[in-house]
Amino acid sequence: ISDFKDYLADNDLEYPQDDFDDSELLRFLQVSKFDFKNTYAYINKYVEWREQHIPPKLTDLCETLIKSGFMYVHGRDRRFRPLIVINPTALLLFKNYDQELLGSEIIKC
C-alpha cells in the first residue's frame, strides 16, 4: 500500500483519500494484481461510477408514485423483514400514463 502511495506521489496522481482507507486500496490493488497503473484506473472508474449512480436519481413520475401512497414500508415482521404495503387503488390516479412506463417506474422506485 505504501508503494502504491509512493507511485501516486511520484507521478503527481491524486485520488479522493478521504473516501478510501488502506483496506479499500488493498482491494483495488488485489483486483489489478498489484499493477499500480491499472489500480489507479480502477479507482478512477469507481469514483466516476459512484458519482453517477449514488444516490440514485428519482424521476418525477417515481416521486409522484411515492407521494401518492401507492407503496410504502410499514414496520417489520417478527423476523425483522420490512413490511411493504402496496395500495393498488392509488394506481387509478395514473390511468392516463403508458402502462409499460408506469410498470418500469414502479420497479425503479
Protein Blocks (a to p, Z undefined) as FASTA:
>chain_A
ZZmmmmmmmnopacdfklpcfklmmmmmmmnoopaklmmmmmmmmmmmmmmmmccdddfk
lmmmmmnomaccehjafkopacddddfklmmmmmmpcfklmmmmmmmZZ
